Amino acid sequence: MDHQFPPPTKGIKNAKLTVTSDDDINPSITVSIRGEGVEQTPSDAGTDTDSI
């Protein structure tokens, strides 16, 4: 499963992600996730480096 998180501000971000299912024994699982928001410069936005 891929998940993207675009934080609104720079810095380290911590969160919990809960996935639910119809499994009777484990109806949900929660995992801790961590990432870092970085400032994206306008020249980097949407640039396809494969075509340069």
C-alpha positions as CSV (number, residue, x, y, z in Angstrom):
1,M,0.0,0.0,0.0
2,D,1.4,3.4,-1.0
3,H,0.5,6.5,1.0
4,Q,1.5,10.1,0.4
5,F,1.5,12.8,3.0
6,P,2.1,16.4,1.8
7,P,2.7,18.2,5.1
8,P,1.7,21.9,5.1
9,T,4.9,23.0,6.9
10,K,8.6,22.1,7.0
11,G,10.0,19.9,9.7
12,I,9.6,16.4,11.2
13,K,6.1,15.1,11.3
14,N,4.8,12.1,13.2
15,A,1.4,10.4,12.8
16,K,-0.5,7.2,13.2
17,L,-2.2,5.4,10.3
18,T,-5.0,3.0,11.1
19,V,-6.1,0.4,8.5
20,T,-9.4,-1.4,9.0
21,S,-10.5,-4.6,7.5
22,D,-13.2,-7.2,7.8
23,D,-10.9,-9.7,9.6
24,D,-12.6,-11.0,12.7
25,I,-9.3,-11.5,14.6
26,N,-7.6,-8.3,13.6
27,P,-10.2,-5.8,12.5
28,S,-7.7,-2.9,12.4
29,I,-4.0,-2.3,12.7
30,T,-2.3,1.0,13.6
31,V,1.2,1.9,12.6
32,S,3.3,4.9,13.4
33,I,4.7,6.9,10.5
34,R,7.3,9.6,10.4
35,G,8.4,11.9,7.6
36,E,10.0,15.3,7.0
37,G,8.3,18.2,5.2
38,V,10.7,20.1,3.0
39,E,10.4,23.3,1.1
40,Q,9.9,22.8,-2.6
41,T,11.2,25.5,-4.8
42,P,9.0,26.6,-7.7
43,S,11.6,25.5,-10.2
44,D,11.5,21.9,-8.8
45,A,7.7,21.6,-8.9
46,G,6.5,19.3,-11.7
47,T,10.0,19.0,-13.3
48,D,10.4,15.6,-15.1
49,T,14.1,15.0,-14.8
50,D,13.9,12.1,-17.3
51,S,13.0,14.6,-20.1
52,I,15.9,17.0,-19.4
